Amino acid sequence: MIWRPHRRLLTIEEAARSAGCKPGTIRRWIRTGRLRVVAHKRRQPLLLESDVLEADARIHRRRARPRST
């Protein structure tokens, strides 16, 4: 099987495990527009794995920057 993160749909809990954070963080990212819900399964939001990984990478890049003084 070929891994295709641009097509794989994740629940909030799966997205949190994938990003290494809590489900509340994923919900906040949805609320603030960092992530978009692409579908629903029984009223549960589904997210693209590639979007989750990209949002997580953006957050970590921002934290890794040294502060200018």
Order of alpha helices (4+ residues) and beta strands (2+ residues): beta-alpha-alpha-beta-beta-alpha
